[in-house]
Amino acid sequence: MRHRKAGRKFGRNPSQRKAMLRQQAISLILNERIMTTEAKAKELRVVVEKLVTIARDDSSHHRKLVMSRIDHTPAVERLFDVVAPRYDEVAGGYTRISKLGIRRGDAAPLVLIEFVA
């Protein structure tokens, strides 16, 4: 049984999973919205919401902490300067997942994950 086992593996080893989620987080921060599969979006939501929560308090320590997680200077700057200030008064729920249908090749459920305006 798979009870109480959090997270998804995506058929990848841990370093590949981490790299995939890091890249998707960077894309979401830079582009405000991305299209991906439902399972990946649900995992990405957890990562991005934690990053935005950290970025709401702009300090050098928090910048270093976020930089250690995503390691992409333009994305970190955009997160702290553009994205996080929008949510100063909001306690969570920074992203929205909207279903788009299925992918033609493999029938994977596609979704649009975006920041709530």
N, C-alpha and C positions, 0 to 999 in steps of 0.2 A: 504494500500500500504506500501511497505517496503523501500521507497526511503530514501536515505541518512542515512541508519543505517549500520555503519561499523562493521565488525567483525562477527564471526560465533559462534553459541551457542553449537553445537555438542550434543544437548540433555542433557546437564549437567548444574549443578548450577555453579556460578562464582568461588567458591573455587576449585571445581573439574576441571574446565577448566584451571585455573591457574596452578594447580598441573600437569595436563597432558602436558601443553606446557613447563613447567619447566623441567619435566623429558625428554621430547623429545629434548629440547635444550641441556641438559646435554649429552644425547646419541649422538647427532650430533657432539658436540664439542669433545667428547672422541673418537668417531669412525670415524669421518670425513664424513660419509654417513650413511643414514638410509632409510629404505623402509617404507612408510606409505601411507595413503590415500591422494588424491589430495587436499581436503579441509584442512586437518590437515597440510599438507606441506605448503600451501599458508599462513596459519596463523603463522606457525613456522618460515617461512622466515622473517616475520616482526620482530619477537622477536629476532632472531639470528642476523639479520643485525644491529639492534640497539645495541646489546651487543658487536659486533665486532667494531662498530664505537666508542663506549666508550673505548674499550680496546686498540685501536690504540694509545692512549695517556696513557702510563704506569705511573700512580701515585698512591699513597696510597689511595687518595680519590676515584679514578676510580675503584680500586680494591674493595674497600668497597661497592661502588655502585653496581658493578656487583655481588658481594657476596650477597648483599641484595636481588637481583633478582633471583639468581639460587641456592645459599646456598649449594655449593658442591665444597670443596677445590680443589680436583684434576682437576675438570673441569675449575675452575677459573685460576689455574696455567697454564694449557695447553692453555687456551684461550689467556692469556697474553704472554706466552713464545713461543708458537709455531704458533698458528693460526693468531693472530693479526699482528705480524711483517711481514707476507707475504703480507699484504694489506696496507703497509705504503704509497705507491704511488697511491693507487686505491681509488676512491671516490664512494663507493657503489658497489652493484652487486657482493657480496661475495659468493652467493649461486647459485646453478643451480638445476632446477627441470626437471627431465626426466621421461616421461611417460613409464610405464612398461606393461600396460594391465589392465585386471580386475581380482578381487579376485574371486576365484571359488565359495565360499560359498554364498556371497551376491551380487556379481557383482559390488562391489565398485571399482572405478578407483584407481589403485595403481601407485605410483610414487617413484622415487629415488631422495631424496634431498641430495646434497653434496656440499662441499666447492669447489669453482672454483680454480684450481691449478695455 
